[in-house]
Every structure is written in C-alpha cells, then in structure tokens.
Amino acid sequence: MDLFFKALLGAAVVLIIAALSKTRNYYIAGLVPLFPTFALIAHYIVGKGRSIEDLKTTIVFGMWSIIPYFVYLATLYVMVDRLRLEASLAVAAVAWLMAATVLVTVWVRLHS
C-alpha cells in the first residue's frame, strides 16, 4: 500500500506539470518538481527510523543537493540552443550525475 501511495504521488505530480505546461503561466511547471514531495517522504522515513541528528544531517545534505540541480539547469539552458531537446536533456542529466557524484564523494570524505 505504501508503494502504491508513492506511485500515486508521482503520477499526480506528472499530471500537474502537464496541466500547467498548457497554461499561460507555463513556466510554473518548472516549479512543481521542486515541491518537496519526495523530500517529505525521505525526511519522514529518516525521522521515524533514525535519530534527530541523522535527520538533521540528511537535511543539510539536501541543502547541498541544490548544487547538482543548478548544474543540470545551467547545462540544459546552454544546450537547448545547441542540440535537439532530447540530446540536451541527456547531456544535462549526465551533468547532474557528475555533479551529484562529486557532491557525494566530497561529503563522504568530509564526514567519515
């Protein structure tokens, strides 16, 4: 049941994004993925299963995770003028993956 609820949340987000993309204020569709749907789930699970200190560490790491997302957006912004949309999205996703890998690597080194 828990997995079904999470899938339903994901589907709802996709529907909201699709609906907003057809409105006059289409750019708001870019804000919807930033609603902390999955962060709420993650923080609830960590908060219930671990210590408050572990939850706070998860929150701080989440703050730093904005950097890979910014790298994704900046890369996509530059690439959409140079490549097809699908290729731009793929390059931006790889850029996010690289930035996230650096973030995790640095985090682990500083917090081990």
VEXLUM-426365 format. One record per atom (N, C-alpha, C, CB): atom name; x negated, y, z; residue number from 1; chain. Coordinates in Angstrom, 3 decimals, padded with zeros to 6 digits. Glycine has a CB too. Layout:
# residues N
ATOM   site          u          v          w   pos   unit
ATOM     CA          X          Y          Z   NUM      A
...
# end
This chain:
# residues 112
ATOM   site          u          v          w   pos   unit
ATOM      N   -000.830   -001.199    000.000     1      A
ATOM     CA    000.000    000.000    000.000     1      A
ATOM      C   -000.870    001.257    000.000     1      A
ATOM     CB    000.942    000.001    001.216     1      A
ATOM      N   -001.961    001.215    000.770     2      A
ATOM     CA   -002.859    002.361    000.858     2      A
ATOM      C   -003.459    002.678   -000.515     2      A
ATOM     CB   -003.979    002.092    001.886     2      A
ATOM      N   -003.876    001.655   -001.247     3      A
ATOM     CA   -004.445    001.840   -002.573     3      A
ATOM      C   -003.404    002.395   -003.545     3      A
ATOM     CB   -005.008    000.519   -003.096     3      A
ATOM      N   -002.173    001.944   -003.430     4      A
ATOM     CA   -001.086    002.433   -004.274     4      A
ATOM      C   -000.870    003.930   -004.043     4      A
ATOM     CB    000.216    001.649   -003.992     4      A
ATOM      N   -000.896    004.356   -002.780     5      A
ATOM     CA   -000.719    005.767   -002.445     5      A
ATOM      C   -001.835    006.617   -003.058     5      A
ATOM     CB   -000.685    005.955   -000.917     5      A
ATOM      N   -003.071    006.129   -003.007     6      A
ATOM     CA   -004.202    006.867   -003.583     6      A
ATOM      C   -004.057    006.973   -005.098     6      A
ATOM     CB   -005.538    006.182   -003.224     6      A
ATOM      N   -003.617    005.893   -005.743     7      A
ATOM     CA   -003.404    005.917   -007.190     7      A
ATOM      C   -002.286    006.892   -007.550     7      A
ATOM     CB   -003.072    004.504   -007.712     7      A
ATOM      N   -001.251    006.927   -006.740     8      A
ATOM     CA   -000.142    007.843   -006.966     8      A
ATOM      C   -000.606    009.294   -006.849     8      A
ATOM     CB    000.992    007.564   -005.971     8      A
ATOM      N   -001.461    009.576   -005.883     9      A
ATOM     CA   -002.017    010.924   -005.734     9      A
ATOM      C   -002.814    011.320   -006.973     9      A
ATOM     CB   -002.909    011.004   -004.483     9      A
ATOM      N   -003.649    010.410   -007.448    10      A
ATOM     CA   -004.445    010.684   -008.648    10      A
ATOM      C   -003.569    010.958   -009.856    10      A
ATOM     CB   -005.372    009.519   -008.943    10      A
ATOM      N   -002.530    010.157   -010.019    11      A
ATOM     CA   -001.606    010.352   -011.136    11      A
ATOM      C   -000.895    011.699   -011.022    11      A
ATOM     CB   -000.576    009.210   -011.188    11      A
ATOM      N   -000.508    012.070   -009.815    12      A
ATOM     CA    000.162    013.359   -009.603    12      A
ATOM      C   -000.755    014.521   -009.988    12      A
ATOM     CB    000.607    013.500   -008.133    12      A
ATOM      N   -002.020    014.415   -009.644    13      A
ATOM     CA   -002.974    015.474   -009.993    13      A
ATOM      C   -003.095    015.594   -011.509    13      A
ATOM     CB   -004.362    015.192   -009.363    13      A
ATOM      N   -003.183    014.471   -012.200    14      A
ATOM     CA   -003.271    014.490   -013.670    14      A
ATOM      C   -002.029    015.147   -014.266    14      A
ATOM     CB   -003.438    013.051   -014.230    14      A
ATOM      N   -000.858    014.834   -013.753    15      A
ATOM     CA    000.380    015.435   -014.264    15      A
ATOM      C    000.422    016.938   -014.017    15      A
ATOM     CB    001.594    014.774   -013.617    15      A
ATOM      N   -000.037    017.357   -012.857    16      A
ATOM     CA   -000.074    018.794   -012.541    16      A
ATOM      C   -001.029    019.518   -013.485    16      A
ATOM     CB   -000.501    019.022   -011.067    16      A
ATOM      N   -002.204    018.930   -013.718    17      A
ATOM     CA   -003.173    019.541   -014.630    17      A
ATOM      C   -002.583    019.640   -016.039    17      A
ATOM     CB   -004.493    018.724   -014.653    17      A
ATOM      N   -001.961    018.566   -016.499    18      A
ATOM     CA   -001.363    018.566   -017.845    18      A
ATOM      C   -000.277    019.630   -017.960    18      A
ATOM     CB   -000.776    017.179   -018.177    18      A
ATOM      N    000.564    019.746   -016.945    19      A
ATOM     CA    001.635    020.743   -016.975    19      A
ATOM      C    001.067    022.158   -016.964    19      A
ATOM     CB    002.582    020.547   -015.784    19      A
ATOM      N    000.089    022.410   -016.109    20      A
ATOM     CA   -000.499    023.745   -016.027    20      A
ATOM      C   -001.237    024.130   -017.306    20      A
ATOM     CB   -001.446    023.822   -014.847    20      A
ATOM      N   -001.837    023.150   -017.976    21      A
ATOM     CA   -002.599    023.457   -019.190    21      A
ATOM      C   -001.701    023.968   -020.310    21      A
ATOM     CB   -003.358    022.223   -019.662    21      A
ATOM      N   -000.394    023.764   -020.199    22      A
ATOM     CA    000.551    024.205   -021.233    22      A
ATOM      C    001.206    025.550   -020.893    22      A
ATOM     CB    001.632    023.145   -021.431    22      A
ATOM      N    000.852    026.126   -019.750    23      A
ATOM     CA    001.457    027.388   -019.333    23      A
ATOM      C    000.628    028.576   -019.807    23      A
ATOM     CB    001.611    027.429   -017.812    23      A
ATOM      N    001.181    029.756   -019.599    24      A
ATOM     CA    000.466    030.991   -019.921    24      A
ATOM      C   -000.796    031.127   -019.080    24      A
ATOM     CB    001.374    032.207   -019.707    24      A
ATOM      N   -000.751    030.586   -017.879    25      A
ATOM     CA   -001.901    030.630   -016.967    25      A
ATOM      C   -002.656    029.302   -016.994    25      A
ATOM     CB   -001.441    030.954   -015.525    25      A
ATOM      N   -002.965    028.820   -018.200    26      A
ATOM     CA   -003.612    027.523   -018.419    26      A
ATOM      C   -004.901    027.336   -017.621    26      A
ATOM     CB   -003.911    027.353   -019.879    26      A
ATOM      N   -005.631    028.423   -017.348    27      A
ATOM     CA   -006.910    028.351   -016.653    27      A
ATOM      C   -006.765    027.848   -015.221    27      A
ATOM     CB   -007.572    029.707   -016.652    27      A
ATOM      N   -005.568    027.959   -014.648    28      A
ATOM     CA   -005.340    027.461   -013.293    28      A
ATOM      C   -005.520    025.941   -013.243    28      A
ATOM     CB   -003.927    027.850   -012.805    28      A
ATOM      N   -005.384    025.283   -014.396    29      A
ATOM     CA   -005.625    023.833   -014.456    29      A
ATOM      C   -007.044    023.498   -013.981    29      A
ATOM     CB   -005.408    023.307   -015.897    29      A
ATOM      N   -007.978    024.434   -014.119    30      A
ATOM     CA   -009.349    024.236   -013.641    30      A
ATOM      C   -009.477    024.321   -012.128    30      A
ATOM     CB   -010.257    025.252   -014.269    30      A
ATOM      N   -008.470    024.878   -011.473    31      A
ATOM     CA   -008.486    024.986   -010.013    31      A
ATOM      C   -007.946    023.718   -009.343    31      A
ATOM     CB   -007.665    026.198   -009.568    31      A
ATOM      N   -007.017    023.066   -009.997    32      A
ATOM     CA   -006.351    021.890   -009.408    32      A
ATOM      C   -007.329    020.799   -008.988    32      A
ATOM     CB   -005.356    021.315   -010.393    32      A
ATOM      N   -008.335    020.451   -009.818    33      A
ATOM     CA   -009.253    019.386   -009.378    33      A
ATOM      C   -010.035    019.756   -008.116    33      A
ATOM     CB   -010.231    019.056   -010.494    33      A
ATOM      N   -010.070    021.031   -007.803    34      A
ATOM     CA   -010.794    021.455   -006.607    34      A
ATOM      C   -009.946    021.400   -005.344    34      A
ATOM     CB   -011.315    022.849   -006.797    34      A
ATOM      N   -008.643    021.094   -005.494    35      A
ATOM     CA   -007.847    020.875   -004.294    35      A
ATOM      C   -008.436    019.661   -003.595    35      A
ATOM     CB   -006.316    020.670   -004.629    35      A
ATOM      N   -008.631    019.746   -002.304    36      A
ATOM     CA   -009.387    018.681   -001.620    36      A
ATOM      C   -008.608    017.391   -001.364    36      A
ATOM     CB   -009.882    019.197   -000.317    36      A
ATOM      N   -007.903    016.903   -002.374    37      A
ATOM     CA   -007.133    015.669   -002.220    37      A
ATOM      C   -008.001    014.525   -001.726    37      A
ATOM     CB   -006.479    015.288   -003.537    37      A
ATOM      N   -009.072    014.253   -002.464    38      A
ATOM     CA   -009.927    013.125   -002.106    38      A
ATOM      C   -010.809    013.453   -000.912    38      A
ATOM     CB   -010.788    012.718   -003.292    38      A
ATOM      N   -011.137    014.726   -000.733    39      A
ATOM     CA   -011.892    015.127    000.461    39      A
ATOM      C   -011.040    014.901    001.706    39      A
ATOM     CB   -012.333    016.617    000.367    39      A
ATOM      N   -009.744    015.211    001.626    40      A
ATOM     CA   -008.854    014.952    002.763    40      A
ATOM      C   -008.854    013.468    003.125    40      A
ATOM     CB   -007.419    015.418    002.445    40      A
ATOM      N   -008.770    012.627    002.102    41      A
ATOM     CA   -008.782    011.180    002.339    41      A
ATOM      C   -010.108    010.754    002.949    41      A
ATOM     CB   -008.527    010.410    001.029    41      A
ATOM      N   -011.209    011.222    002.351    42      A
ATOM     CA   -012.544    010.850    002.851    42      A
ATOM      C   -012.751    011.331    004.285    42      A
ATOM     CB   -013.641    011.433    001.941    42      A
ATOM      N   -012.357    012.569    004.558    43      A
ATOM     CA   -012.559    013.109    005.908    43      A
ATOM      C   -011.679    012.390    006.930    43      A
ATOM     CB   -012.263    014.616    005.931    43      A
ATOM      N   -010.493    012.017    006.518    44      A
ATOM     CA   -009.628    011.259    007.418    44      A
ATOM      C   -010.241    009.899    007.734    44      A
ATOM     CB   -008.231    011.083    006.802    44      A
ATOM      N   -010.705    009.205    006.699    45      A
ATOM     CA   -011.284    007.881    006.904    45      A
ATOM      C   -012.545    007.955    007.760    45      A
ATOM     CB   -011.600    007.227    005.559    45      A
ATOM      N   -013.437    008.900    007.441    46      A
ATOM     CA   -014.664    009.055    008.244    46      A
ATOM      C   -014.316    009.505    009.653    46      A
ATOM     CB   -015.632    010.069    007.585    46      A
ATOM      N   -013.383    010.448    009.774    47      A
ATOM     CA   -012.995    010.960    011.090    47      A
ATOM      C   -012.361    009.909    011.982    47      A
ATOM     CB   -012.046    012.103    010.928    47      A
ATOM      N   -011.625    008.981    011.382    48      A
ATOM     CA   -010.995    007.917    012.167    48      A
ATOM      C   -011.950    006.773    012.479    48      A
ATOM     CB   -009.791    007.380    011.433    48      A
ATOM      N   -012.920    006.542    011.604    49      A
ATOM     CA   -013.774    005.367    011.756    49      A
ATOM      C   -015.146    005.630    012.325    49      A
ATOM     CB   -013.931    004.720    010.464    49      A
ATOM      N   -015.514    006.907    012.434    50      A
ATOM     CA   -016.864    007.234    012.897    50      A
ATOM      C   -016.788    008.362    013.919    50      A
ATOM     CB   -017.781    007.635    011.706    50      A
ATOM      N   -017.938    008.817    014.367    51      A
ATOM     CA   -017.985    009.882    015.377    51      A
ATOM      C   -017.705    011.247    014.752    51      A
ATOM     CB   -019.355    009.896    016.076    51      A
ATOM      N   -017.411    012.216    015.604    52      A
ATOM     CA   -017.204    013.591    015.147    52      A
ATOM      C   -018.487    014.117    014.511    52      A
ATOM     CB   -016.763    014.507    016.322    52      A
ATOM      N   -019.632    013.736    015.065    53      A
ATOM     CA   -020.917    014.168    014.499    53      A
ATOM      C   -021.090    013.634    013.077    53      A
ATOM     CB   -022.087    013.693    015.390    53      A
ATOM      N   -020.686    012.380    012.850    54      A
ATOM     CA   -020.744    011.814    011.498    54      A
ATOM      C   -019.783    012.550    010.561    54      A
ATOM     CB   -020.407    010.306    011.528    54      A
ATOM      N   -018.620    012.906    011.057    55      A
ATOM     CA   -017.667    013.666    010.253    55      A
ATOM      C   -018.255    015.025    009.885    55      A
ATOM     CB   -016.335    013.842    011.010    55      A
ATOM      N   -018.884    015.686    010.840    56      A
ATOM     CA   -019.493    016.986    010.570    56      A
ATOM      C   -020.618    016.870    009.543    56      A
ATOM     CB   -020.026    017.601    011.866    56      A
ATOM      N   -021.383    015.785    009.612    57      A
ATOM     CA   -022.429    015.557    008.616    57      A
ATOM      C   -021.808    015.377    007.233    57      A
ATOM     CB   -023.279    014.322    008.991    57      A
ATOM      N   -020.709    014.636    007.163    58      A
ATOM     CA   -020.003    014.436    005.905    58      A
ATOM      C   -019.501    015.772    005.353    58      A
ATOM     CB   -018.830    013.459    006.098    58      A
ATOM      N   -019.007    016.632    006.216    59      A
ATOM     CA   -018.508    017.953    005.806    59      A
ATOM      C   -019.646    018.805    005.247    59      A
ATOM     CB   -017.837    018.678    007.000    59      A
ATOM      N   -020.785    018.826    005.943    60      A
ATOM     CA   -021.928    019.618    005.467    60      A
ATOM      C   -022.424    019.092    004.115    60      A
ATOM     CB   -023.079    019.590    006.507    60      A
ATOM      N   -022.500    017.763    003.984    61      A
ATOM     CA   -022.910    017.197    002.701    61      A
ATOM      C   -021.917    017.602    001.609    61      A
ATOM     CB   -023.017    015.654    002.793    61      A
ATOM      N   -020.643    017.630    001.943    62      A
ATOM     CA   -019.633    018.074    000.989    62      A
ATOM      C   -019.849    019.513    000.545    62      A
ATOM     CB   -018.256    017.929    001.590    62      A
ATOM      N   -020.312    020.354    001.463    63      A
ATOM     CA   -020.615    021.738    001.100    63      A
ATOM      C   -021.738    021.788    000.067    63      A
ATOM     CB   -021.002    022.552    002.348    63      A
ATOM      N   -022.753    020.975    000.261    64      A
ATOM     CA   -023.871    020.927   -000.684    64      A
ATOM      C   -023.449    020.312   -002.019    64      A
ATOM     CB   -025.034    020.131   -000.087    64      A
ATOM      N   -022.402    019.497   -002.016    65      A
ATOM     CA   -021.972    018.836   -003.244    65      A
ATOM      C   -021.365    019.807   -004.255    65      A
ATOM     CB   -020.972    017.754   -002.918    65      A
ATOM      N   -021.179    021.030   -003.848    66      A
ATOM     CA   -020.715    022.060   -004.781    66      A
ATOM      C   -021.783    022.314   -005.857    66      A
ATOM     CB   -020.381    023.379   -004.020    66      A
ATOM      N   -023.034    022.091   -005.522    67      A
ATOM     CA   -024.120    022.348   -006.475    67      A
ATOM      C   -024.003    021.470   -007.724    67      A
ATOM     CB   -025.475    022.113   -005.804    67      A
ATOM      N   -023.859    020.136   -007.600    68      A
ATOM     CA   -023.694    019.344   -008.828    68      A
ATOM      C   -022.456    019.748   -009.637    68      A
ATOM     CB   -023.608    017.868   -008.477    68      A
ATOM      N   -021.392    020.130   -008.973    69      A
ATOM     CA   -020.203    020.569   -009.699    69      A
ATOM      C   -020.490    021.856   -010.474    69      A
ATOM     CB   -019.027    020.780   -008.728    69      A
ATOM      N   -021.228    022.770   -009.857    70      A
ATOM     CA   -021.615    024.004   -010.548    70      A
ATOM      C   -022.495    023.680   -011.758    70      A
ATOM     CB   -022.360    024.963   -009.581    70      A
ATOM      N   -023.424    022.748   -011.587    71      A
ATOM     CA   -024.282    022.330   -012.705    71      A
ATOM      C   -023.421    021.782   -013.845    71      A
ATOM     CB   -025.314    021.259   -012.240    71      A
ATOM      N   -022.432    020.960   -013.500    72      A
ATOM     CA   -021.502    020.427   -014.505    72      A
ATOM      C   -020.808    021.565   -015.258    72      A
ATOM     CB   -020.447    019.510   -013.837    72      A
ATOM      N   -020.241    022.511   -014.521    73      A
ATOM     CA   -019.512    023.610   -015.161    73      A
ATOM      C   -020.423    024.483   -016.012    73      A
ATOM     CB   -018.824    024.464   -014.108    73      A
ATOM      N   -021.597    024.808   -015.501    74      A
ATOM     CA   -022.537    025.647   -016.254    74      A
ATOM      C   -022.978    024.934   -017.537    74      A
ATOM     CB   -023.772    025.999   -015.383    74      A
ATOM      N   -023.255    023.649   -017.438    75      A
ATOM     CA   -023.661    022.880   -018.617    75      A
ATOM      C   -022.529    022.825   -019.638    75      A
ATOM     CB   -024.084    021.453   -018.213    75      A
ATOM      N   -021.324    022.556   -019.172    76      A
ATOM     CA   -020.183    022.490   -020.074    76      A
ATOM      C   -019.947    023.836   -020.751    76      A
ATOM     CB   -018.928    022.052   -019.315    76      A
ATOM      N   -020.070    024.909   -020.006    77      A
ATOM     CA   -019.881    026.257   -020.552    77      A
ATOM      C   -020.839    026.515   -021.708    77      A
ATOM     CB   -020.082    027.316   -019.457    77      A
ATOM      N   -022.087    026.112   -021.539    78      A
ATOM     CA   -023.095    026.313   -022.580    78      A
ATOM      C   -022.878    025.351   -023.755    78      A
ATOM     CB   -024.507    026.124   -021.996    78      A
ATOM      N   -022.534    024.122   -023.473    79      A
ATOM     CA   -022.448    023.090   -024.506    79      A
ATOM      C   -021.229    023.199   -025.420    79      A
ATOM     CB   -022.443    021.756   -023.861    79      A
ATOM      N   -020.114    023.749   -024.929    80      A
ATOM     CA   -018.910    023.784   -025.775    80      A
ATOM      C   -019.093    024.633   -027.030    80      A
ATOM     CB   -017.734    024.317   -024.977    80      A
ATOM      N   -020.053    025.522   -027.028    81      A
ATOM     CA   -020.357    026.309   -028.226    81      A
ATOM      C   -021.291    025.575   -029.181    81      A
ATOM     CB   -020.976    027.635   -027.832    81      A
ATOM      N   -021.903    024.508   -028.717    82      A
ATOM     CA   -022.941    023.842   -029.497    82      A
ATOM      C   -022.568    022.445   -029.988    82      A
ATOM     CB   -024.177    023.753   -028.686    82      A
ATOM      N   -021.684    021.761   -029.254    83      A
ATOM     CA   -021.343    020.372   -029.561    83      A
ATOM      C   -019.831    020.199   -029.605    83      A
ATOM     CB   -021.960    019.415   -028.522    83      A
ATOM      N   -019.393    019.034   -030.125    84      A
ATOM     CA   -017.976    018.690   -030.045    84      A
ATOM      C   -017.585    018.606   -028.574    84      A
ATOM     CB   -017.674    017.344   -030.785    84      A
ATOM      N   -016.302    018.747   -028.295    85      A
ATOM     CA   -015.826    018.735   -026.917    85      A
ATOM      C   -016.232    017.461   -026.186    85      A
ATOM     CB   -014.319    018.887   -026.885    85      A
ATOM      N   -016.022    016.307   -026.827    86      A
ATOM     CA   -016.340    015.034   -026.174    86      A
ATOM      C   -017.824    014.933   -025.834    86      A
ATOM     CB   -015.932    013.864   -027.068    86      A
ATOM      N   -018.674    015.362   -026.759    87      A
ATOM     CA   -020.118    015.340   -026.504    87      A
ATOM      C   -020.487    016.335   -025.396    87      A
ATOM     CB   -020.902    015.667   -027.801    87      A
ATOM      N   -019.851    017.493   -025.405    88      A
ATOM     CA   -020.098    018.496   -024.357    88      A
ATOM      C   -019.740    017.947   -022.985    88      A
ATOM     CB   -019.295    019.780   -024.634    88      A
ATOM      N   -018.586    017.285   -022.907    89      A
ATOM     CA   -018.164    016.691   -021.636    89      A
ATOM      C   -019.134    015.611   -021.184    89      A
ATOM     CB   -016.757    016.107   -021.760    89      A
ATOM      N   -019.607    014.811   -022.125    90      A
ATOM     CA   -020.559    013.744   -021.783    90      A
ATOM      C   -021.874    014.336   -021.270    90      A
ATOM     CB   -020.825    012.839   -023.012    90      A
ATOM      N   -022.384    015.350   -021.950    91      A
ATOM     CA   -023.634    015.997   -021.518    91      A
ATOM      C   -023.449    016.621   -020.137    91      A
ATOM     CB   -024.080    017.081   -022.544    91      A
ATOM      N   -022.324    017.281   -019.931    92      A
ATOM     CA   -022.060    017.911   -018.629    92      A
ATOM      C   -021.941    016.860   -017.528    92      A
ATOM     CB   -020.772    018.759   -018.690    92      A
ATOM      N   -021.324    015.714   -017.845    93      A
ATOM     CA   -021.214    014.638   -016.851    93      A
ATOM      C   -022.589    014.074   -016.505    93      A
ATOM     CB   -020.298    013.513   -017.373    93      A
ATOM      N   -023.449    013.945   -017.492    94      A
ATOM     CA   -024.818    013.480   -017.233    94      A
ATOM      C   -025.563    014.508   -016.385    94      A
ATOM     CB   -025.577    013.224   -018.566    94      A
ATOM      N   -025.355    015.788   -016.681    95      A
ATOM     CA   -025.986    016.841   -015.878    95      A
ATOM      C   -025.502    016.767   -014.432    95      A
ATOM     CB   -025.684    018.238   -016.474    95      A
ATOM      N   -024.197    016.518   -014.241    96      A
ATOM     CA   -023.663    016.351   -012.880    96      A
ATOM      C   -024.331    015.161   -012.202    96      A
ATOM     CB   -022.122    016.159   -012.910    96      A
ATOM      N   -024.442    014.053   -012.921    97      A
ATOM     CA   -025.047    012.847   -012.364    97      A
ATOM      C   -026.496    013.100   -011.953    97      A
ATOM     CB   -024.977    011.700   -013.376    97      A
ATOM      N   -027.235    013.805   -012.782    98      A
ATOM     CA   -028.627    014.122   -012.450    98      A
ATOM      C   -028.704    015.029   -011.219    98      A
ATOM     CB   -029.325    014.795   -013.648    98      A
ATOM      N   -027.874    016.055   -011.181    99      A
ATOM     CA   -027.875    016.972   -010.036    99      A
ATOM      C   -027.438    016.247   -008.767    99      A
ATOM     CB   -026.950    018.176   -010.305    99      A
ATOM      N   -026.446    015.366   -008.878   100      A
ATOM     CA   -025.985    014.601   -007.716   100      A
ATOM      C   -027.074    013.654   -007.226   100      A
ATOM     CB   -024.710    013.810   -008.061   100      A
ATOM      N   -027.808    013.057   -008.153   101      A
ATOM     CA   -028.916    012.168   -007.776   101      A
ATOM      C   -029.990    012.935   -007.022   101      A
ATOM     CB   -029.524    011.501   -009.022   101      A
ATOM      N   -030.326    014.121   -007.519   102      A
ATOM     CA   -031.309    014.960   -006.821   102      A
ATOM      C   -030.792    015.321   -005.436   102      A
ATOM     CB   -031.616    016.245   -007.633   102      A
ATOM      N   -029.529    015.717   -005.352   103      A
ATOM     CA   -028.944    016.082   -004.060   103      A
ATOM      C   -029.026    014.931   -003.073   103      A
ATOM     CB   -027.491    016.515   -004.235   103      A
ATOM      N   -028.610    013.750   -003.489   104      A
ATOM     CA   -028.622    012.593   -002.594   104      A
ATOM      C   -030.056    012.250   -002.185   104      A
ATOM     CB   -027.951    011.377   -003.272   104      A
ATOM      N   -030.974    012.286   -003.137   105      A
ATOM     CA   -032.379    011.962   -002.854   105      A
ATOM      C   -032.965    012.937   -001.830   105      A
ATOM     CB   -033.214    011.992   -004.155   105      A
ATOM      N   -032.739    014.210   -002.041   106      A
ATOM     CA   -033.243    015.235   -001.104   106      A
ATOM      C   -032.573    015.071    000.254   106      A
ATOM     CB   -032.991    016.672   -001.658   106      A
ATOM      N   -031.273    014.848    000.263   107      A
ATOM     CA   -030.532    014.680    001.512   107      A
ATOM      C   -031.083    013.513    002.332   107      A
ATOM     CB   -029.043    014.460    001.219   107      A
ATOM      N   -031.283    012.395    001.662   108      A
ATOM     CA   -031.776    011.195    002.354   108      A
ATOM      C   -033.168    011.444    002.922   108      A
ATOM     CB   -031.802    009.982    001.395   108      A
ATOM      N   -034.013    012.113    002.162   109      A
ATOM     CA   -035.378    012.405    002.651   109      A
ATOM      C   -035.366    013.338    003.843   109      A
ATOM     CB   -036.223    013.019    001.541   109      A
ATOM      N   -034.462    014.312    003.827   110      A
ATOM     CA   -034.427    015.293    004.920   110      A
ATOM      C   -033.698    014.761    006.159   110      A
ATOM     CB   -033.754    016.576    004.443   110      A
ATOM      N   -032.824    013.779    005.982   111      A
ATOM     CA   -032.010    013.307    007.092   111      A
ATOM      C   -032.289    011.861    007.492   111      A
ATOM     CB   -030.572    013.451    006.744   111      A
ATOM      N   -033.460    011.333    007.140   112      A
ATOM     CA   -033.759    009.964    007.565   112      A
ATOM      C   -034.647    009.953    008.787   112      A
ATOM     CB   -034.423    009.186    006.438   112      A
# end
